[in-house]
Amino acid sequence: MMRDPLSVLTDAFTSFLFGKVETTRLPVRTSTGQAQAVYLPTAAPGLGDSGVIIGREVYSGKGYVYDPFQLYGQQLPAPHWLVLGESGNGKSALEKTYVLRQLRFRDRQVVVLDAQGEDGVGEWNLIAEQLGITPIRLDPMAALNDGIRLNPLDPSITTTGQLALLRTIIEVAMGHGLDERAGFALKVAHAYVNETITDRQPVLTDIVEQLRHPEPESAEAMNVDIDDVRAWGLDVALVLDRLVDGDLRGMFDGPTTVGIDLDAPLIVFDLSHIDRNSIAMPILMAIVGVWLEHTWIRPDRKKRIFLVEEAWHIINSPFVAQLFQRLLKFGRRLGLSFVAVVHHLSDVVDGAAAREAAAILKMASTRTIYAQKADEARATGRVLGLPRWAVEIIPTLTPGIAVWDVNGNVQVVKHLVTEAERPLVYTDRAMTESAARELPDDLKAAEWEAEQRAALMERQMNGSPESTVA
């Protein structure tokens, strides 16, 4: 349509005096990051979207996804994890759901040292049954009747590893290190047994017998009297005799039980029949740890998780801690994530193994802290280097909510348990009854997880093909 000449002239004159009158509206453009910033619950998880869903960040509402194997190297210097908190705040629920979700990946394998239980079985018994797995129950009474045995002198363990394990067992039981003479007597007895017994697995009884009746050649080689060698090894023999003919007999004084499936996705060592406050527990953990190091951890492509409940038995003993430090160092190269569950940090940092405990804690780049009393929270914050706001919030946390510190990335996270996981996670009556009352909220949590999973999968299809979520 032709415009009126006068209008055209007027517009031209106005533009000349005042500039362009009409403005052109630019098209609206935005990025995914800007859109997510407007509505945080849709934003990508802060640690990435590869791994397992833990829950959601309390302040932003974003999904919280964690996997030490995916984060190792770029965001994590080590794949190990420390879980702290008083009983009843959700540590067990976190451990169990984390393991169940990790096992959805085919290349994952988990070992659990289950030190707690009720009704004669460990806490992980129900999960093991659900997965068709029989726990390895270490029980002195059952061992006497063809129960499970682990041999510290198993040929699959190197001779150096065997001797280190024997020293650790003795030092834990005695409460102090071996002197040079006792160490020499043990070394001589161990060498003789390994050299002369070739038709079967050597066992602890053989070591005890050799300590009591050392060979003259051994004394002559060191230019000492045979009676001296016998005297040096007497205390060592008495300690090992406890594993042979004492309250721990049956579990370690015979060949390793045939048929233990080390290729199962989940391996549960049920230690619930052992007194948690006795010297037997750290001895047990030392033997199991070294046996696993030499029989379970292999240089293949699997990612392995080693979860230890009541881990203060390891961290608080300088002799056991030294063995596990080596295991943790090897773990970086062999794809092992060590998960230590401890009630109070003061249980380990104030003990006899403060130096060894500090070394292990330093390897744990991930720390999860549930509710603690104010003074305990302050002490924990000082040791772990937590920011002040996190220390102040720890005493106010409610069950299921924890402070997560992933190599300096600190968030407050609400752990979510789905309806399908609930009966496997909450095994005692009080928790089950409480859970039943909270079912509507849990259904919402399940719906939220499904929505998060769908959103993450959509991002994966449009992004990196290696991204995974469980």
Protein Blocks (a to p, Z undefined) as FASTA:
>chain_A
ZZdfklmmmmmmmmmmnopfbdcdddddddfklmmmmmmmlpccfkbjedcdfbdcfklo
pacdddfklmgojlpcbfcdcdeddehilpmmmmmmmmmmmmmpmkbccddddfbdeehi
afklmmmmmnopacddddfklmmnopacddfklfkbcfklmmmmmmmmmmmmnopacdfk
lmmmmmmmmmmmmmmmmkbccdfklmmmmmmmccfklmmmnopafklmmmmmmmmmmmmm
mmmmmmkgojlmcccdehiafkbfbdcddfklpcfkbmklmmmmmmmmmmmmmmmmccdf
bdcddddehklmmmmpmklmmmmmmmmmmmmmnopacddddfblklmmmmmklmmmmmmm
mmmmbccdddddfklmmmmmmmnopafklmmmmmmpcehiacddeehiacdddddddfkl
mmmmmmcfklmmmmmmmmmmmmmmmmmmmmmmmmmmmmmmmmcfkbccZZ
